[in-house]
Amino acid sequence: MNRKKYSKNKQINALVREMLKQGYIYKRGGKHGKIISPDGKVKVTVPGTPSDWRASNSFG
């Protein structure tokens, strides 16, 4: 199965996949992607290569 990677962090990657199943939209940017809520009101930056070990806690 060919799965798209949204982040090198496994936990962030899994969370983004779950959000996409719920109707969120992912947009690729320069260094970071963005996940946008189904209503378009909430935008969250997705770190592609988080250097901080706490990144998954900060993101979720």
Phi and psi restraints in degrees (range 20) as a CNS / XPLOR table:
assign (resid 1 and name C) (resid 2 and name N)
       (resid 2 and name CA) (resid 2 and name C) 1.0 -93.5 20.0 2
assign (resid 2 and name N) (resid 2 and name CA)
       (resid 2 and name C) (resid 3 and name N) 1.0 106.1 20.0 2
assign (resid 2 and name C) (resid 3 and name N)
       (resid 3 and name CA) (resid 3 and name C) 1.0 -103.9 20.0 2
assign (resid 3 and name N) (resid 3 and name CA)
       (resid 3 and name C) (resid 4 and name N) 1.0 135.6 20.0 2
assign (resid 3 and name C) (resid 4 and name N)
       (resid 4 and name CA) (resid 4 and name C) 1.0 -73.9 20.0 2
assign (resid 4 and name N) (resid 4 and name CA)
       (resid 4 and name C) (resid 5 and name N) 1.0 139.1 20.0 2
assign (resid 4 and name C) (resid 5 and name N)
       (resid 5 and name CA) (resid 5 and name C) 1.0 -98.4 20.0 2
assign (resid 5 and name N) (resid 5 and name CA)
       (resid 5 and name C) (resid 6 and name N) 1.0 128.6 20.0 2
assign (resid 5 and name C) (resid 6 and name N)
       (resid 6 and name CA) (resid 6 and name C) 1.0 -100.2 20.0 2
assign (resid 6 and name N) (resid 6 and name CA)
       (resid 6 and name C) (resid 7 and name N) 1.0 -25.7 20.0 2
assign (resid 6 and name C) (resid 7 and name N)
       (resid 7 and name CA) (resid 7 and name C) 1.0 -152.6 20.0 2
assign (resid 7 and name N) (resid 7 and name CA)
       (resid 7 and name C) (resid 8 and name N) 1.0 153.3 20.0 2
assign (resid 7 and name C) (resid 8 and name N)
       (resid 8 and name CA) (resid 8 and name C) 1.0 -76.3 20.0 2
assign (resid 8 and name N) (resid 8 and name CA)
       (resid 8 and name C) (resid 9 and name N) 1.0 -15.4 20.0 2
assign (resid 8 and name C) (resid 9 and name N)
       (resid 9 and name CA) (resid 9 and name C) 1.0 -80.6 20.0 2
assign (resid 9 and name N) (resid 9 and name CA)
       (resid 9 and name C) (resid 10 and name N) 1.0 121.4 20.0 2
assign (resid 9 and name C) (resid 10 and name N)
       (resid 10 and name CA) (resid 10 and name C) 1.0 -60.1 20.0 2
assign (resid 10 and name N) (resid 10 and name CA)
       (resid 10 and name C) (resid 11 and name N) 1.0 -40.5 20.0 2
assign (resid 10 and name C) (resid 11 and name N)
       (resid 11 and name CA) (resid 11 and name C) 1.0 -68.6 20.0 2
assign (resid 11 and name N) (resid 11 and name CA)
       (resid 11 and name C) (resid 12 and name N) 1.0 -42.3 20.0 2
assign (resid 11 and name C) (resid 12 and name N)
       (resid 12 and name CA) (resid 12 and name C) 1.0 -64.7 20.0 2
assign (resid 12 and name N) (resid 12 and name CA)
       (resid 12 and name C) (resid 13 and name N) 1.0 -42.6 20.0 2
assign (resid 12 and name C) (resid 13 and name N)
       (resid 13 and name CA) (resid 13 and name C) 1.0 -58.4 20.0 2
assign (resid 13 and name N) (resid 13 and name CA)
       (resid 13 and name C) (resid 14 and name N) 1.0 -46.2 20.0 2
assign (resid 13 and name C) (resid 14 and name N)
       (resid 14 and name CA) (resid 14 and name C) 1.0 -64.6 20.0 2
assign (resid 14 and name N) (resid 14 and name CA)
       (resid 14 and name C) (resid 15 and name N) 1.0 -39.8 20.0 2
assign (resid 14 and name C) (resid 15 and name N)
       (resid 15 and name CA) (resid 15 and name C) 1.0 -65.0 20.0 2
assign (resid 15 and name N) (resid 15 and name CA)
       (resid 15 and name C) (resid 16 and name N) 1.0 -42.4 20.0 2
assign (resid 15 and name C) (resid 16 and name N)
       (resid 16 and name CA) (resid 16 and name C) 1.0 -62.5 20.0 2
assign (resid 16 and name N) (resid 16 and name CA)
       (resid 16 and name C) (resid 17 and name N) 1.0 -43.4 20.0 2
assign (resid 16 and name C) (resid 17 and name N)
       (resid 17 and name CA) (resid 17 and name C) 1.0 -59.5 20.0 2
assign (resid 17 and name N) (resid 17 and name CA)
       (resid 17 and name C) (resid 18 and name N) 1.0 -42.1 20.0 2
assign (resid 17 and name C) (resid 18 and name N)
       (resid 18 and name CA) (resid 18 and name C) 1.0 -65.2 20.0 2
assign (resid 18 and name N) (resid 18 and name CA)
       (resid 18 and name C) (resid 19 and name N) 1.0 -40.4 20.0 2
assign (resid 18 and name C) (resid 19 and name N)
       (resid 19 and name CA) (resid 19 and name C) 1.0 -64.9 20.0 2
assign (resid 19 and name N) (resid 19 and name CA)
       (resid 19 and name C) (resid 20 and name N) 1.0 -37.4 20.0 2
assign (resid 19 and name C) (resid 20 and name N)
       (resid 20 and name CA) (resid 20 and name C) 1.0 -64.0 20.0 2
assign (resid 20 and name N) (resid 20 and name CA)
       (resid 20 and name C) (resid 21 and name N) 1.0 -35.9 20.0 2
assign (resid 20 and name C) (resid 21 and name N)
       (resid 21 and name CA) (resid 21 and name C) 1.0 -64.3 20.0 2
assign (resid 21 and name N) (resid 21 and name CA)
       (resid 21 and name C) (resid 22 and name N) 1.0 -26.9 20.0 2
assign (resid 21 and name C) (resid 22 and name N)
       (resid 22 and name CA) (resid 22 and name C) 1.0 -89.0 20.0 2
assign (resid 22 and name N) (resid 22 and name CA)
       (resid 22 and name C) (resid 23 and name N) 1.0 3.9 20.0 2
assign (resid 22 and name C) (resid 23 and name N)
       (resid 23 and name CA) (resid 23 and name C) 1.0 106.0 20.0 2
assign (resid 23 and name N) (resid 23 and name CA)
       (resid 23 and name C) (resid 24 and name N) 1.0 0.1 20.0 2
assign (resid 23 and name C) (resid 24 and name N)
       (resid 24 and name CA) (resid 24 and name C) 1.0 -70.2 20.0 2
assign (resid 24 and name N) (resid 24 and name CA)
       (resid 24 and name C) (resid 25 and name N) 1.0 159.7 20.0 2
assign (resid 24 and name C) (resid 25 and name N)
       (resid 25 and name CA) (resid 25 and name C) 1.0 -117.3 20.0 2
assign (resid 25 and name N) (resid 25 and name CA)
       (resid 25 and name C) (resid 26 and name N) 1.0 137.3 20.0 2
assign (resid 25 and name C) (resid 26 and name N)
       (resid 26 and name CA) (resid 26 and name C) 1.0 -107.3 20.0 2
assign (resid 26 and name N) (resid 26 and name CA)
       (resid 26 and name C) (resid 27 and name N) 1.0 131.1 20.0 2
assign (resid 26 and name C) (resid 27 and name N)
       (resid 27 and name CA) (resid 27 and name C) 1.0 -123.9 20.0 2
assign (resid 27 and name N) (resid 27 and name CA)
       (resid 27 and name C) (resid 28 and name N) 1.0 127.4 20.0 2
assign (resid 27 and name C) (resid 28 and name N)
       (resid 28 and name CA) (resid 28 and name C) 1.0 -79.0 20.0 2
assign (resid 28 and name N) (resid 28 and name CA)
       (resid 28 and name C) (resid 29 and name N) 1.0 138.4 20.0 2
assign (resid 28 and name C) (resid 29 and name N)
       (resid 29 and name CA) (resid 29 and name C) 1.0 -119.5 20.0 2
assign (resid 29 and name N) (resid 29 and name CA)
       (resid 29 and name C) (resid 30 and name N) 1.0 -156.1 20.0 2
assign (resid 29 and name C) (resid 30 and name N)
       (resid 30 and name CA) (resid 30 and name C) 1.0 -68.1 20.0 2
assign (resid 30 and name N) (resid 30 and name CA)
       (resid 30 and name C) (resid 31 and name N) 1.0 -86.5 20.0 2
assign (resid 30 and name C) (resid 31 and name N)
       (resid 31 and name CA) (resid 31 and name C) 1.0 -86.5 20.0 2
assign (resid 31 and name N) (resid 31 and name CA)
       (resid 31 and name C) (resid 32 and name N) 1.0 -24.3 20.0 2
assign (resid 31 and name C) (resid 32 and name N)
       (resid 32 and name CA) (resid 32 and name C) 1.0 -131.6 20.0 2
assign (resid 32 and name N) (resid 32 and name CA)
       (resid 32 and name C) (resid 33 and name N) 1.0 148.7 20.0 2
assign (resid 32 and name C) (resid 33 and name N)
       (resid 33 and name CA) (resid 33 and name C) 1.0 -90.9 20.0 2
assign (resid 33 and name N) (resid 33 and name CA)
       (resid 33 and name C) (resid 34 and name N) 1.0 175.7 20.0 2
assign (resid 33 and name C) (resid 34 and name N)
       (resid 34 and name CA) (resid 34 and name C) 1.0 -133.1 20.0 2
assign (resid 34 and name N) (resid 34 and name CA)
       (resid 34 and name C) (resid 35 and name N) 1.0 141.8 20.0 2
assign (resid 34 and name C) (resid 35 and name N)
       (resid 35 and name CA) (resid 35 and name C) 1.0 -111.9 20.0 2
assign (resid 35 and name N) (resid 35 and name CA)
       (resid 35 and name C) (resid 36 and name N) 1.0 131.2 20.0 2
assign (resid 35 and name C) (resid 36 and name N)
       (resid 36 and name CA) (resid 36 and name C) 1.0 -118.7 20.0 2
assign (resid 36 and name N) (resid 36 and name CA)
       (resid 36 and name C) (resid 37 and name N) 1.0 134.3 20.0 2
assign (resid 36 and name C) (resid 37 and name N)
       (resid 37 and name CA) (resid 37 and name C) 1.0 -65.0 20.0 2
assign (resid 37 and name N) (resid 37 and name CA)
       (resid 37 and name C) (resid 38 and name N) 1.0 157.2 20.0 2
assign (resid 37 and name C) (resid 38 and name N)
       (resid 38 and name CA) (resid 38 and name C) 1.0 -55.1 20.0 2
assign (resid 38 and name N) (resid 38 and name CA)
       (resid 38 and name C) (resid 39 and name N) 1.0 -32.0 20.0 2
assign (resid 38 and name C) (resid 39 and name N)
       (resid 39 and name CA) (resid 39 and name C) 1.0 -87.0 20.0 2
assign (resid 39 and name N) (resid 39 and name CA)
       (resid 39 and name C) (resid 40 and name N) 1.0 -5.5 20.0 2
assign (resid 39 and name C) (resid 40 and name N)
       (resid 40 and name CA) (resid 40 and name C) 1.0 80.8 20.0 2
assign (resid 40 and name N) (resid 40 and name CA)
       (resid 40 and name C) (resid 41 and name N) 1.0 3.1 20.0 2
assign (resid 40 and name C) (resid 41 and name N)
       (resid 41 and name CA) (resid 41 and name C) 1.0 -85.4 20.0 2
assign (resid 41 and name N) (resid 41 and name CA)
       (resid 41 and name C) (resid 42 and name N) 1.0 -28.4 20.0 2
assign (resid 41 and name C) (resid 42 and name N)
       (resid 42 and name CA) (resid 42 and name C) 1.0 -114.0 20.0 2
assign (resid 42 and name N) (resid 42 and name CA)
       (resid 42 and name C) (resid 43 and name N) 1.0 128.5 20.0 2
assign (resid 42 and name C) (resid 43 and name N)
       (resid 43 and name CA) (resid 43 and name C) 1.0 -124.8 20.0 2
assign (resid 43 and name N) (resid 43 and name CA)
       (resid 43 and name C) (resid 44 and name N) 1.0 131.2 20.0 2
assign (resid 43 and name C) (resid 44 and name N)
       (resid 44 and name CA) (resid 44 and name C) 1.0 -126.0 20.0 2
assign (resid 44 and name N) (resid 44 and name CA)
       (resid 44 and name C) (resid 45 and name N) 1.0 133.5 20.0 2
assign (resid 44 and name C) (resid 45 and name N)
       (resid 45 and name CA) (resid 45 and name C) 1.0 -77.4 20.0 2
assign (resid 45 and name N) (resid 45 and name CA)
       (resid 45 and name C) (resid 46 and name N) 1.0 134.5 20.0 2
assign (resid 45 and name C) (resid 46 and name N)
       (resid 46 and name CA) (resid 46 and name C) 1.0 -106.7 20.0 2
assign (resid 46 and name N) (resid 46 and name CA)
       (resid 46 and name C) (resid 47 and name N) 1.0 113.4 20.0 2
assign (resid 46 and name C) (resid 47 and name N)
       (resid 47 and name CA) (resid 47 and name C) 1.0 -71.8 20.0 2
assign (resid 47 and name N) (resid 47 and name CA)
       (resid 47 and name C) (resid 48 and name N) 1.0 121.4 20.0 2
assign (resid 47 and name C) (resid 48 and name N)
       (resid 48 and name CA) (resid 48 and name C) 1.0 -75.4 20.0 2
assign (resid 48 and name N) (resid 48 and name CA)
       (resid 48 and name C) (resid 49 and name N) 1.0 -37.9 20.0 2
assign (resid 48 and name C) (resid 49 and name N)
       (resid 49 and name CA) (resid 49 and name C) 1.0 -132.7 20.0 2
assign (resid 49 and name N) (resid 49 and name CA)
       (resid 49 and name C) (resid 50 and name N) 1.0 74.3 20.0 2
assign (resid 49 and name C) (resid 50 and name N)
       (resid 50 and name CA) (resid 50 and name C) 1.0 -65.6 20.0 2
assign (resid 50 and name N) (resid 50 and name CA)
       (resid 50 and name C) (resid 51 and name N) 1.0 127.2 20.0 2
assign (resid 50 and name C) (resid 51 and name N)
       (resid 51 and name CA) (resid 51 and name C) 1.0 -92.8 20.0 2
assign (resid 51 and name N) (resid 51 and name CA)
       (resid 51 and name C) (resid 52 and name N) 1.0 -16.4 20.0 2
assign (resid 51 and name C) (resid 52 and name N)
       (resid 52 and name CA) (resid 52 and name C) 1.0 -90.5 20.0 2
assign (resid 52 and name N) (resid 52 and name CA)
       (resid 52 and name C) (resid 53 and name N) 1.0 128.4 20.0 2
assign (resid 52 and name C) (resid 53 and name N)
       (resid 53 and name CA) (resid 53 and name C) 1.0 -64.9 20.0 2
assign (resid 53 and name N) (resid 53 and name CA)
       (resid 53 and name C) (resid 54 and name N) 1.0 -16.9 20.0 2
assign (resid 53 and name C) (resid 54 and name N)
       (resid 54 and name CA) (resid 54 and name C) 1.0 -91.9 20.0 2
assign (resid 54 and name N) (resid 54 and name CA)
       (resid 54 and name C) (resid 55 and name N) 1.0 8.4 20.0 2
assign (resid 54 and name C) (resid 55 and name N)
       (resid 55 and name CA) (resid 55 and name C) 1.0 -56.7 20.0 2
assign (resid 55 and name N) (resid 55 and name CA)
       (resid 55 and name C) (resid 56 and name N) 1.0 -42.1 20.0 2
assign (resid 55 and name C) (resid 56 and name N)
       (resid 56 and name CA) (resid 56 and name C) 1.0 -65.6 20.0 2
assign (resid 56 and name N) (resid 56 and name CA)
       (resid 56 and name C) (resid 57 and name N) 1.0 -33.4 20.0 2
assign (resid 56 and name C) (resid 57 and name N)
       (resid 57 and name CA) (resid 57 and name C) 1.0 -69.9 20.0 2
assign (resid 57 and name N) (resid 57 and name CA)
       (resid 57 and name C) (resid 58 and name N) 1.0 -39.2 20.0 2
assign (resid 57 and name C) (resid 58 and name N)
       (resid 58 and name CA) (resid 58 and name C) 1.0 -69.8 20.0 2
assign (resid 58 and name N) (resid 58 and name CA)
       (resid 58 and name C) (resid 59 and name N) 1.0 -35.0 20.0 2
assign (resid 58 and name C) (resid 59 and name N)
       (resid 59 and name CA) (resid 59 and name C) 1.0 -72.9 20.0 2
assign (resid 59 and name N) (resid 59 and name CA)
       (resid 59 and name C) (resid 60 and name N) 1.0 -46.1 20.0 2
